[in-house]
Amino acid sequence: MIKGKVNPAKPDAKYMVDGLSGSTLTTRGVDHLVRFWMGENGYGPFFKRLREEGANEKLS
């Protein structure tokens, strides 16, 4: 992606955008969401235990 303005004189200008509104905030929100749920306050301890003990137990 290139930051800047669309040149309306170009033939493919109707297929271009000046930018993505809110994309930075959305990206940061998704990043924080993943870090939280994969961290110590989310599923992190479960995944750690799963890695250490394995998933070889049968479910009843």
Secondary structure, 3 states (H helix, E strand, C coil): CCCCCCCCCCCCHHHCCCCCCCHHHHHHHHHHHHHHHHCCCCCHHHHHHHHHHCCCCCCC
